[in-house]
Amino acid sequence: MSALFDFKAFLTVVLLTICTCTYVKLKAPSILADKTGFRGLFWKGARIGERLSPWVGIGCFVMGCTVLFV
């Protein structure tokens, strides 16, 4: 099933995108320097990951537990 139709898979994709964008911005900030257009979505994901990092970390932990144990 597509990640767009399964809510659990959709949340997993969004959370992993936020984590990946934050990591890329920390390692190579020039890649996500553009704040407009399609690449601007990834910049916004990195900004969410930077500002809400404790909550994103908790979300990753909960997601990992549900994938392993449910």
PyMOL commands that set and color helices and strands:
alter all, ss='L'
color gray80, all
select helices_A, chain A and resi 7-27+38-51+53-69
alter helices_A, ss='H'
color red, helices_A
deselect
rebuild
show_as cartoon
